[in-house]
Amino acid sequence: MMCRLLGVSASGFYEWLGRPQSARALANARLLVRIRESFALSHQTYGSPRVWKDLDVAGESCSENRVARLMRQSNIRAQPKPRRTPTDVGLRPEHSIAPNVLERDFAAAGPNRKWAADFTYIWTGEGWLFLAVVVDLYSRRVVGWSMQPTMTAQLVLDALMMALWRRGRPTELLHHSDQGSQYTSEDFQRLLSAEGITCSMSRRGDCWDNSAVESFFASLKKERVHRKTYPTRDDARADIFDYIEAFYNSRRRHSTLGQVSPMEFERTHAGLA
């Protein structure tokens, strides 16, 4: 009856039923295995452009559109984000507020010329955990970070100290942040002055002035934090450490860097590890 309704012969139907898969279908099946591998290694965060770049580096000959189509057909897609929170109510002494020297110029001619800093918060079963980072704008590498249960000046001081320790106390360095009381604090400003670091600050309430760090926080939350539940602050600390050091700095492909990781970009362009 089905053959009659569709206007095909019974012999033609059975020939089609027993026909082996086409070369294209077999190639797609093999490609899909590689796509799933790339997607799994990214912790289910890569979309088709980064998956395609992984395949291209691995020697696979295929278009990004083909990768996108196979991912869509197999329901493989990166998870979107959700959530919201605390405010900084500390005092901001007007004399400690620096001009916006960076002026949204997020390109740097070399490593350790321009650093951008900020902090964010992550919810855990024990309350908020605050994360401060320092990002080298040359490679978008997180060169310093700190995590504490309160958003004090020590939080951002520790992140900057880690960056200085890891990068060898660079000279002619610009440090950019917002006007938060942590960054305008006497202790933080004294450290910048002692290290000969030029201070730059965003205009008040303008997140676009520090969008490179905002972009990192958006990736962290979308690709890791919003997909997890942290019973304790220690659980969150361990997972965020893993994201920064084992994934973001060393493996995650960055669109600003031509789809290579920050560490790979530094190895290739600056001779740093």
C-alpha positions in Angstrom: 0.0 0.0 0.0 2.8 2.4 0.9 4.5 1.8 -2.5 1.3 2.3 -4.3 0.6 5.6 -2.4 4.1 6.9 -3.1 4.1 5.7 -6.7 7.2 3.5 -6.4 7.7 -0.2 -7.2 8.0 -2.8 -4.5 11.3 -4.0 -5.9 12.7 -0.4 -5.9 11.7 0.0 -2.3 13.4 -3.2 -1.2 16.5 -2.2 -3.2 16.6 1.1 -1.4 16.1 -0.6 1.9 19.1 -2.9 1.4 21.4 -0.3 -0.2 24.6 0.5 1.8 25.2 4.0 3.1 26.6 6.5 0.6 30.2 7.7 0.9 28.9 11.1 2.0 26.8 9.6 4.8 29.8 7.5 6.0 32.0 10.6 6.0 29.4 12.6 8.0 29.2 9.8 10.5 33.0 9.8 10.9 33.0 13.6 11.1 30.3 13.6 13.8 32.6 11.4 16.0 35.3 14.1 15.8 32.7 16.8 16.4 31.5 15.1 19.6 35.1 14.7 20.8 35.8 18.4 20.3 32.6 19.4 22.0 33.3 17.1 25.0 36.9 18.4 25.4 35.5 22.0 25.5 33.2 20.9 28.4 30.2 21.2 26.0 30.9 25.0 25.5 32.1 25.2 21.9 29.8 26.3 19.1 30.4 25.4 15.4 33.1 28.0 14.7 35.4 26.7 17.5 34.6 23.0 16.8 35.3 23.6 13.1 38.7 25.2 14.0 39.5 22.1 16.1 38.7 19.8 13.2 40.7 22.1 10.8 43.8 21.9 13.0 43.4 18.2 13.2 43.5 17.9 9.4 39.8 17.4 8.7 38.7 18.9 5.4 35.2 20.3 5.8 33.4 23.6 5.9 32.1 25.4 9.0 28.6 25.2 7.5 28.8 21.4 7.3 29.9 21.3 11.0 27.1 23.6 12.0 24.5 21.4 10.1 25.7 18.2 11.6 25.7 19.7 15.1 22.2 21.0 14.6 20.9 17.7 13.3 22.5 15.9 16.3 21.2 18.5 18.8 24.8 19.4 19.8 24.8 23.0 21.0 26.5 25.1 23.6 24.5 26.0 26.7 23.2 29.6 27.1 23.5 31.5 30.4 21.2 32.8 33.4 21.3 34.9 37.1 22.1 38.3 39.2 23.6 40.0 42.6 25.7 42.1 45.3 26.9 45.7 45.1 30.0 47.6 46.1 29.0 50.2 48.7 32.5 51.2 49.7 33.7 54.8 49.5 35.6 56.0 46.4 37.9 58.8 47.4 37.8 61.3 44.5 41.5 61.9 44.7 42.2 58.2 44.0 40.1 58.0 40.8 42.4 57.9 37.8 41.6 59.1 34.3 40.6 56.6 31.6 44.0 56.2 29.9 43.1 53.0 28.2 40.2 54.6 26.3 38.8 51.2 25.1 42.0 50.5 23.2 42.2 46.8 24.1 45.0 46.0 21.7 48.6 45.7 23.1 51.8 45.7 21.1 53.3 43.1 23.4 52.9 41.2 26.7 52.8 43.0 30.0 52.0 46.4 28.4 48.3 46.6 29.3 46.5 44.7 32.1 42.8 44.9 32.8 41.3 43.9 36.1 37.9 43.4 37.7 36.0 41.1 40.1 32.8 39.2 40.0 30.8 36.9 42.3 29.7 33.2 42.3 27.0 31.7 44.4 27.7 28.7 46.5 25.8 26.8 49.2 27.9 28.7 51.8 27.2 32.1 50.3 29.0 34.3 47.7 32.5 33.7 46.5 34.2 36.7 45.0 36.7 36.2 42.1 39.2 39.0 41.1 41.2 38.6 37.9 44.0 40.4 36.0 44.0 39.9 32.3 46.9 40.7 29.9 45.2 42.4 27.0 48.0 41.3 24.6 47.0 37.6 24.8 43.8 37.8 26.9 45.5 35.4 29.4 44.4 35.5 33.0 47.8 36.3 34.6 46.5 36.8 38.2 43.5 35.8 40.2 42.2 35.7 43.7 39.1 34.2 45.4 37.7 35.3 48.8 34.3 35.2 50.6 34.3 39.1 50.9 35.0 41.8 48.3 37.8 43.7 50.2 40.8 45.5 48.9 42.8 42.4 49.7 40.9 40.5 47.1 42.2 42.7 44.2 45.6 43.1 45.8 46.2 39.4 45.9 45.2 39.1 42.2 47.7 41.8 41.2 50.4 40.4 43.4 50.0 37.0 41.6 50.2 38.7 38.2 53.4 40.6 39.2 54.9 37.4 40.6 54.1 35.4 37.5 55.1 38.0 34.9 58.3 39.2 36.5 57.4 42.7 37.7 57.1 44.3 34.2 58.0 47.9 33.5 56.0 50.5 31.5 52.7 48.8 32.5 49.2 50.2 32.4 46.7 48.8 34.8 43.0 49.4 34.0 40.0 48.8 36.3 36.7 50.3 37.3 36.3 52.8 40.1 35.4 50.3 42.8 36.5 51.1 46.3 38.9 48.1 46.2 40.8 49.7 43.4 40.7 53.3 44.8 41.8 52.0 48.2 45.1 53.4 49.7 46.7 50.0 49.8 46.0 49.2 46.2 47.1 52.6 45.0 50.3 52.4 47.0 51.1 49.1 45.4 50.6 50.5 41.9 52.8 53.5 42.8 55.6 51.3 44.3 55.7 49.1 41.1 55.7 52.1 38.8 52.4 51.1 37.2 50.3 53.6 35.5 46.7 53.6 36.8 43.7 53.8 34.4 40.0 53.6 35.4 36.7 53.3 33.5 34.2 56.0 33.5 31.7 55.5 36.3 29.0 53.0 35.4 30.4 52.3 32.0 31.1 48.5 31.7 32.2 48.9 28.0 35.3 50.7 29.2 36.5 47.3 30.6 34.7 45.0 28.2 37.7 42.6 27.7 37.4 41.4 31.4 33.6 41.5 31.2 33.9 39.1 28.2 36.1 36.7 30.3 33.5 36.7 33.1 30.7 36.1 30.6 32.6 33.1 29.2 33.4 31.7 32.7 29.8 31.9 33.8 28.2 30.6 30.6 30.7 27.8 30.1 31.2 26.7 33.7 29.5 28.5 36.6 25.9 28.5 35.4 26.1 24.8 34.6 27.2 23.8 38.1 25.9 23.8 41.6 28.6 24.5 44.2 27.8 23.1 47.7 30.8 24.9 49.2 33.2 27.7 48.4 36.0 25.2 48.2 34.1 23.3 45.5 33.7 26.6 43.5 37.4 27.5 44.0 38.5 24.1 42.7 36.3 24.3 39.6 37.1 27.9 38.8 40.8 27.2 39.1 40.4 24.3 36.7 38.5 26.5 34.2 41.2 29.3 34.3 44.4 27.3 34.3 43.5 23.9 32.7 41.0 25.2 30.1 40.8 29.0 29.4 44.5 29.9 29.5 45.8 26.7 28.0 43.2 25.2 25.7 40.2 27.5 25.0 40.2 28.9 21.5 39.8 32.7 21.6 38.1 34.5 18.7 40.1 37.7 19.3 43.4 35.6 18.9 42.5 33.9 15.7 41.0 30.8 17.4 44.0 29.8 19.4 44.4 29.7 23.2 46.0 32.6 25.2 49.1 30.4 26.0 49.4 29.2 22.4 49.2 32.8 21.2 52.0 33.8 23.6 54.2 30.9 22.6 53.7 31.7 19.0 54.0 35.5 19.1 56.0 36.4 22.2 58.0 33.4 23.2 56.3 33.1 26.6 55.0 29.9 28.2 
